Structures are given as structure tokens and as C-alpha cells.
Amino acid sequence: MDILRSVDSLLRRDTESGAEVLLDLLKNPYEAQLQQNSVYASLGTSIGFTVFLAIGFSLLRPYNSVVYSPKLKIADDKHAPPPMGKGIFAWVGPVIKTKEQDLVGLIGLDAVVFMRCLGMCRNIFLVMTVIGCGVLIPINLIHGQRFANENTLQKITPVNTFDVANYGMTVCAWLFNVTVAGFLWWNYRAILRLRRQYYDSPEYQASLHARTLMINDIPKNDRSDEGIGKLIDAVVPTSSFSRTAIARNVKDLPDLIEQHSRAVRELERHLAKYLKDPHNLPPRRPECKPHKDDPNWGSYSKGQKMDAIDYLTSRIKELEIVIKEVRMGVDFRNPLPYGFASYEEIAEAHSIAYAAKKKHPDGTTIVLAPRPNDIIWKNMPLSKSQRRTRRMINNLWVLLLTIVWIAPNAMISIFLISLSNLGHVWPAFQTSLANHTTWWSIVQGVASPAITSLVYLVLPIIFRRLAIRAGDRTKTARERHVAAKLYTFFVFNFLIVFSVFSTIWTFVSQVIQDTNSGTDTWSAIKKEDFGRLLFIALCDLSPFWITWLLQRNLGAAVDLAQLWTLVWSFCARKFSSPTPREMIELTAPPAFDYASYYNYFLFYSTVTLCFATIQPLVIPACALYFLVDVYLKKYLLLYIFVTKTESGGMFWRMFFNRMVFATMLSNCVVFLACWVHGNNIHTQALAVVPLPFLMLLFKWYCKRTYDDKIHYFTGNRSHLKDPEALHSKIFDSKRDRLASRFGHPALYRPLITPMVHAKAQNILASIYAGRLTDSNIQGSADASSMSGYSDTFALNPMRADQPGKNATIPGFEMVPENRLDFEYYKGRHEFADEHGGSGGIYGKPEDIIRSDTPGSSSAFGTDSRPGTPTRTPPPFVPGIVPVRNYSGVSYDAQGDVGYGHNTGYGPPHTSETSNLVRGAADVPLSTPPVPYGRDVSGEHRAPGFLGGGPQGYGGLPQSEVEYDGDPTSYDYFRTRRQNGWSGAI
């Protein structure tokens, strides 16, 4: 109490009148002077701008397919959305007619579950609108008292309703709980049905992760391929023979690759700016400072600037040498505490995972393996104690951010809710407020909710970065945790603190005033009726939530219009010098932010449920938003957004749990209202007490009944047309390759190549004269003249097939103007990983097990578009350098088909690019050695038990190109391109 008195005296010192005004505002910030007009203004502007943006979108859509329908252009036949005409409203028909069963194959199960949650919220609040508005509004209008000085919004609240009339709130609370529970139960069953269909789909049946287990926290004695088998046998001794792979320590290889990628992108930016006009180069070459991660950084003087092109080129080459050496040396590193085990039958892998759910042999954790692209590899080696510590630190940061935000949140609740409060402390503004009441009513109804929403746009970024450090093993789990923490933060700060702050301040201020008058502290606390003050504050605040929820419709229309994407794309192209890579990324479909949208929907629902009995008009405001957004989001997911990492609909449980919590929180609000304004024996309030416990019982029932069936597959394949066609020959390394598919990407992913616009090809050769050499260039001079600054190098070497045209620069990828489109690069990991390519919408997912005919699939050698012939790969000959054939399909050293353009994985096969092959090389200077892991006949051998052993990650070849080329070549240290198309064109 001494602290409170000190705060009070500090406020009164020297500025008595200003402090008193501030104290009065803190006690009652929700004046109703402008609230009713603000609701009308918010409704009008929300509907008006929504219609305006929808019409603008309809006019722009046919002429801007890159922004408004990128998936129509790049998705394969199976995942391509329904075609649309050029008419203004041609997009409406496909959105309405496309049913859920069709959506599963088009947008994935995560997106379908998201749409089902959205539709469920719409249905819940439409039903609640009928109940709430039909029951509560008449009761409050008929039985309310003291209506003389109150507006319509106050009349329909229970602030003046007492005694028996409050049974209406109790009845509505029960009906609302039944409504929410009923829709949750109905959709839980629908999610189960969708998951069963997901398990039975050909893609899941043919995927490697579906039949693979992930074993974490393996003790040192069992960190081997044999040890994984023993751990599984400890859980299910009767399990069948499995193929296992223990992880290998890649040390600093991921950091080196990250440094390499940053250096490549930086070089591309300098080249794009310098070569923007190849015929009019700037007088000075670009400069940069040495990188701090450069081993030679200490040898440079402080603040020294170097030629950026020369320095970065040299830095990239050094990094490639180091990466190659580290990759070759991974065999000799210690194994890590995690690994994988693959089975022949999906049902067996799931049954073992179910049996190990509550068992931890030797402290390990055995779970179903996620998709390879879903794994956060840098968190996989973390021990239980490290993960626990990181999680604790992350929670402390979230708690600190939540507490720190209370102060600015209080200021928002004072001045943004009611502009008249700002007029009390700003006389000039008060004059304008009195003279232009209608105008400032519009501003309060539009600007206040908009500013409040903009403040929270940055929060998902902060929480996601915190979650990255928390030790989550998968990206989808991280996204679910981000959504959960965002929801907790929003509910605490933006709902609870935002709603009760004025009540707490009023209560504390009154207690201070009473104690200063000589009253005992405890007596002063008992004197104040905190519950009544809180109930009145919630009723006064309720109009703000109507305006805020109405503004959400405008936000949904802004999402549809893709205003930010349009503006950013235009500015990037017109006012900067984007690199070819950046231009390609601008045409790629963006990834859908499930964490943020789930949080928004949950928060809207929580606000509506909590204020439904206090201000019934919030229910139709929320229902209107979901009614509109269910169609707008459907269009976005069909034609614009992609799921970056597919989890198979695993967001449902997170959403379900928080809907149950929101319903329980709303029961507490009803209990408060009935306790304050009910009869003397509190019958109405006591009738609400069972509701939270019934919701907990409902949650337990759903978990017990459905969760295991949702998460685990039961092996009934009798309904499949050809079960044997999906049978996995997991011990055939050509098909399975467990170690490489579930190996760390740093071991086998190709390094990215600097991309340069083709218009600068000729001038690029003169820029690099005497600096890069490559003995593979046709017509090149001898190495001694090329390595120096001989004037003979000024005569650019010519292409052998097209005399008169310059040969390409080694180590660079020339991108023609008509190839600056994501369509030609959608199969490359460097682009597809960030834009949903691993989910399979451009072809097969990366962990699909190959069929017997390599050329029979669109992702492995055939075009998904009609009219493209299927090419059959030539037989594999050991020791032959992988080259690209005339059809645009490449074959690696294992005989697997690479990613040619015919799949959309790289530029098309044209006369300009037909002979530009990175992998092709002249006769090597020495005889290529026999790769480790092959015998002299060239056949694979299993280096260890079950195919594991000393050859890296469970038998993974350490060199993507299993031959030694010319050591003087710039590309000698680079890895094979998976897409089979040379980067040096």
C-alpha cells in the first residue's frame, strides 16, 4: 500500500489538475458519447470498403495471374485448381462449386482442415445469433431499468437487468455450450474421416515417411544402425525386419552452406545493380567489406573495402572447397542421438509407434517420422535437458513480453477506445471533437480498431523467432506452438488486461483514497464491490468489440485483394534492381501463415463467446466476418497460397482445445454477470457452475474416442484397387534410400549458383577476364595464359556448336528474360522449399518411393502437361559422368532420374540451352576412383548391418558427383545439380 500511495502522490505533485484528469480517465475510459455513431460508421465503412476491394479484385484478377492465380500456372494436373474465365465474377463459380472432397486433392489436408474450422465457426455463430439476439435483446429491453440517459447499445446490455430476468443469460449460456460442443463433436468425426482418407490416399501409401519411425534421445551405446533395431525390439519384440539409419554429425556444414548461400545472394545483388544497363556500366565497380565469418577477416584492416565482385567470387569458391572437404569427412564424425527405422508395411510402423507411445526404452522416444522437409535439423541433436532449458527460456521471454506490453496496452485502452478521453488531456483536440462530432465518430469507428490491429501484426514474427530457439523438432510443431502462444498472449493482453484494466485501476484508486482518509486497508478493500465494477466496465467496453469485429471484414477483403503483394512487387520491379532470383521468387505462390490465421480466428471466437451474453450484437458481427471470409479464404487457398509444410491436418487438436477454453472462459463471464445482478441466493450463477466441468468432460471424451484413430493407421487395404502396386520394396536402395531421404540436407543438397540476367552475359565475360578459369570452355587458351592477365584472353572463347556466340562463364547461371518465372524453377529445392514444392503440388513429394518404371511419373522424367512424350532412361554404367540427354532428363550416378525441364524442374530444353550442361565435363585428368560403397563392378554394397555403416549417413554417398573432374575447373568443387540442368548457361 505504501507503493500505491507513492504512485498516487507522484501523480499529484506539481501537476494536480492533469493527474486528476488522467486518474479519472483510468477509472472510466469507455464513455459512450461516440460509441453508437462509431458502430454505424464501422459497419458502413467495413461493408463499403469490402465491396470496393472485392470489385477491384474482380477487375484486376483476369489481367494479373501472377498475383491472383499463380497456382493455375505452376501446379501439376492433379493439384491444379479449377480453371476460371476472364469474366469479372468468373472466380465466384469455382469457389462455390468446389466441394471438400475435391479440395483434399487440390490444396492438401492442412488447408482443408483450416477451411473446415472456418466453416465451423461460421455455423456456430450463425446459430448463436439466432439464440442470443432472439432471447437476450428482448429480455434486456423489456426488463431493463433506468433507460433515460442511455443509448441503444447500452439498453440491450444486461447492465440494467436484475433478478429473475438474468435467467435469460443462464439459459443462453447452456445453449451456447451445447452449440459449441455439438459442432466440435461433429467436426471431430469429420476430421477423423478426412484423416482415414488421407491415410488411404496413393500418395501417403507410397511415401517413405508413412512407414518410417523416428527415434530420439538414443543413448551412446545404441547409436548405431544395429542399436536402433534393438531399441525397437525392446518395445515390440515380434516386429519384422526393418531398415535403419543412425544420424551422423555434420558439425559446421549447415553453417558453411548458409554462409555460401548468403554470399551467392550478395554477389547476385551487386551484379544486378552493376549490370542493370550492360551497355552503360557505372564508373566504379561495387565494393563491400569483408565478412566477419571469413577465416581471413582478421588480416583485413578495419573498415577496409574491397571489390565486391572479386571478393565474393573468391569467398564462394573457398566455401565450396571447404564444404566439399567437410562432406567427404563426415564419415569419421560421431553419430548423433537420433535415427530412423523404415518398415515394409505402414500399419506395422504405426502399430509400433502406438505401442511405444507410453514406453521409453533406455530413455528414448519413438514416434512416427515426419516428412523429411518438416524436420528442423539443427534441433534434432538437442538432449532432453537442452530442450527443456530452451523451452523454459522461451517461456520466460514470452512472459516478459506479455508483462511489458501491459503499459502500452493500457494507454491504447484509454485513448483509442474513446477519443473523448484524449480530448480531456488535449484541450485543442477537445474543441475539434465538439465541433466535428460526426467526423471523429467515423475516425473512432475505423481508425481505432485498425491501429489496434496493426500493432499486433509484428507479434507473429517475434513469437516465431522465439519458437525457433525453443527446440521444436519439426516446423509444423513449431507453427502449432506459435499459434498457441500467440493466442495466450492475445487473450491475456488484448482481452483480459484490456477489459479489466480500468476496473483494477478504479478499485486501487478508491482503496488508496479510503486509506488516506483513515480507513483500514482490509476494510477499504471489502468496501468496494470489485465484481460490480468489473461487470459495468465490460458492458461499457462491449461496443468497441462490435466495431472491432466489423473491421475484420475489411481485413478479409484486404487479404483477397493482395494489396501488399501488388505494391511490393511493383516497387521492387520499378524502383530497385532485383536479381533474377528475386524476380523468380516474386512470381512464386506465397506460403500460407496458418499460425497467424488460426490465432486470429480463435481470438475472434473467444471475444465473441465472452461478450455474447453481455452485448448480443457482437455475435452477428462475428458471424458476418466468418460468413464472408469462408469464401475469400477458399479462393486464396485454391489459387494463391500454398502449404509450405504439410502436416496432415494436425492443427485440429490445437484449435479444438482452445475453443473449449474459450467456452469455459465465457462461462466465467456469465457467472460474474449473474452473481452481480442475480437474486440474493445466486441461483442463476450457481446454475452456470457445472458448464466448465462438462466442457472438460467433453474434451476428455473426444480425446479418448478419436485421437488415437486420428494419429495412427490401421492396416486395412482391402478396399484399394491394387494393394500390391503400393507395396514397398524397402530393401531396394535404388527405390528407398532411407539414409539420403532422411539424411541431413547439408549432406546431399546441391549448392546454389549465382544467377545473372542473360542480357549481361557478354559483359560478364569481360568483368571476369583473368579471374575465373575453366578448362572445359570450348576454344579456351592454355591454363597459364588464362590464369593471368594475358591480353589474349580478351578474345572471348566461342561456342563450338554456334560459331560467333560467346561461351558461357563457368560458375554462373544465365537467366533469359522469358525465364524469369517460378514455373521454370519450381522443382529446385532452393525455390520449392519456401513455396510448397515439397508438398507435391508441382509433382511428387520428395519422399515418394520410386516405382519400377522411372519414367512413368511426372516428377521423375515426364511432363505433367499433355502431349509430352515419356522418356526411358538409358541403363546405368558405373563410372560414367552423369549427363543430360536430348529429352531434358538427367540421370545421376545411382541410375535415378534427375529433374529435367519436362517436369517443370528447370528451364526448358531450347536451342539456347541445349548444350549448356553443368555436369558435363572433358576427360578427367586422372582415372576416377571407385566410389566408396561400390565394388569393382559398380554395384552398391551395404557397408554395414542393414545397409548402414561407415559411408556417411547410413550409406549416403558423400559426393553428389561420384567422379573427379578437372581440378583447375571452377566447378570442380561444386556438387551435382539435382535438376539435371546446368547452372552455367
SULGIVEN-V311483 format. One record per backbone hydrogen bond with DSSP energy under -0.5 kcal/mol. NH is the residue of the N-H (numbers start at 1). CO is the residue of the C=O. Records with the same first field share a line. If there is no record, write none. Layout:
BEGIN
NH=CO, CO
END
This chain:
BEGIN
5=1
6=2
7=3
8=4
9=5
10=6
11=7
12=8
13=9
15=13
19=15
20=16
21=17
22=18
23=19
24=20
25=21
26=22
27=23
28=24
31=29
36=32
38=34
39=35
40=36
41=37
42=38
43=39
44=40
45=41
46=42
47=43
48=44
49=45
50=46
51=47
52=48
53=49
54=50
55=51
56=52
57=53
58=54
59=55
60=56
61=57
62=58
63=60
64=61
67=64
68=64
69=65
71=639
72=69
73=69, 70
74=70
75=71
76=841
80=76
90=87
92=89
93=89
94=90
95=91
96=92
97=93
98=94
103=99
104=100
105=101
106=102
107=103
108=103, 104
112=108
113=109
114=110
115=111
116=112
117=113
118=114
119=115
120=116
121=117
122=118
123=119
124=120
125=121
126=122
127=123
128=124
129=125
130=126
131=127
132=128
133=129
134=129, 130
135=131
136=132
137=132
139=135
140=136
141=137
142=138
143=139
144=140
145=160
150=147
155=151
156=152
157=154
160=157
161=158
163=677
165=162
166=163
167=164
168=165
169=166
170=166
171=167
172=168
173=169
174=170
175=171
176=172
177=173
178=174
179=175
180=176
181=177
182=178
183=179
184=180
185=181
186=182
187=183
188=184
189=185
190=186
191=187
192=188
193=189
194=190
195=191
196=192
197=193
198=194
199=195
200=196
201=197, 198
205=201
206=202
207=203, 204
208=847
211=208
212=209
213=341
214=367
215=339
216=214, 365
217=337
218=337
222=219
223=220
224=222
228=224
229=225
230=226
231=227
232=228
233=229
234=230
235=231, 232
236=232
239=236
243=342
244=242
245=340
247=338
249=334
250=248
253=250
256=252
257=253
258=254
259=255
260=256
261=257
262=258
263=259
264=260
265=261
266=262
267=263
268=264
269=265
270=266
271=267
272=268
273=269
274=270
275=271
276=273
278=275
280=277
282=274
288=306
290=304
294=291
297=294
299=296
300=297
304=301
306=288
308=286, 306
309=286
311=307
312=308
313=309
314=310
315=311
316=312
317=313
318=314
319=315
320=316
321=317
322=318
323=319
324=320
325=321
326=322
327=323
328=324
329=325
330=326, 327
332=329
333=330
336=247
338=336
339=215
340=245
341=213
342=243
343=211
349=345
350=346
351=347
352=348
353=349
354=350
355=351
356=352
357=354
359=356
363=360
364=361
365=216
367=214, 365
369=212
374=371
375=371, 372
376=473
377=375
379=376
380=376, 377
381=377
382=379
387=383
388=384
389=385
390=386
391=387
392=388
393=389
394=390
395=391
396=392
397=393
398=394
399=395
400=396
401=397
402=398
403=399
404=400
405=401
406=403
407=404
408=404
409=405
410=406
411=407
412=408
413=409
414=410
415=411
416=412
417=412
418=414
421=418
422=418
423=419
424=420
425=421, 422
426=422
430=426
431=427
432=428
433=429
434=430
435=431
436=432
440=436
441=437
442=438
443=439
444=440
445=441
446=442
447=443
448=443
450=446
451=447
452=448
453=449
454=450
455=451
456=452, 453
457=454
458=455
460=456
462=458
463=459
464=460
465=461
466=462
467=463
468=464
469=465, 466
470=467
471=468
472=467
475=374
478=474
479=475
480=476
481=477
482=478
483=479
484=480
485=481
486=482
487=483
488=484
489=485
490=486
491=487
492=488
493=489
494=489, 490
495=490, 491
496=491
497=492
498=493
499=495
500=496
501=497
504=500
505=501
506=502
507=503
508=504
509=505
510=506
511=507
512=508
513=509
514=510
515=511
516=512
517=513
518=515
519=514
524=520
525=521
526=522
527=523
528=524
530=528
533=529
534=530
535=531
536=532
537=533
538=534
539=535
540=536
541=537
542=538
544=541
545=541
546=542
547=543
548=544
549=545
550=546
551=547
552=548, 549
553=550
554=550, 551
555=551
556=552
557=553
558=554
559=555
560=556
561=557
562=558
563=558
566=562
567=563
568=564
569=565
570=566
571=567
572=568
573=569
574=570
575=571
576=572
578=572, 576
583=579
584=580
585=581
586=582
587=583, 584
588=585
592=642
594=592
597=593
598=594
599=595
600=596
601=597
602=598
603=599
604=600
605=601
606=602
607=603
608=604
609=605
610=606
611=607
612=608
615=611
618=615
619=616
620=616
621=617
622=618
623=619
624=620
625=621
626=622
627=623
628=624
629=625
630=626
631=628
632=628
633=629
634=630
635=631
636=632
637=633
638=634
639=635
640=635, 636
641=636
642=590
644=642
652=649
655=651
656=652
657=653
658=654
659=655
660=656
661=657
662=658
663=659
664=660
665=661
666=662
667=663
668=664
669=665
670=666
671=667
672=668
673=669
674=670
675=671
676=672
677=673
678=674
682=679
686=682
687=683
688=684, 685
689=685, 686
691=688
692=688
693=689
694=690
695=691
696=692
697=693
698=694
699=695
700=696
701=697
702=698
703=699
704=700
705=701
706=702
707=702, 703
710=706
711=707
712=708
716=714
717=715
720=717
723=720
725=722
726=722, 723
727=724
728=344
729=727
730=728
732=729
733=731
735=732
736=732
741=737
742=738
743=740
747=744
748=744, 745
749=745
754=811
756=813
758=815
760=757
761=758
764=760
765=761
766=762
767=763
768=764
769=766
771=768
772=768
777=774
780=777
786=782
787=783
788=784
790=785
793=790
794=791
795=792
796=794
799=802, 805
805=802
807=797
812=809
813=754
814=812
815=756
816=814
819=816
820=817
821=819
824=821
825=822
826=822, 904
827=904
828=825
831=828
832=828
833=829
834=831
835=831, 832
837=832
838=832
839=836
840=837
841=836
843=840
848=845
849=206
850=735
854=852
856=853
857=854
860=857
861=858
862=857
868=865
869=867
871=861
873=871
880=877
885=889
888=885
891=883
892=896
895=892
898=890
899=978
900=898
901=888
903=900
904=901
905=900
906=824, 904
910=908
913=910
914=910
916=913
917=915
918=916
934=931
935=939
938=935
941=933
943=941
944=942
947=944
948=945
952=950
954=952
962=960
963=961
965=963
967=965
969=966
970=773
972=969
973=970
974=971
980=977
982=916, 980
985=983
END
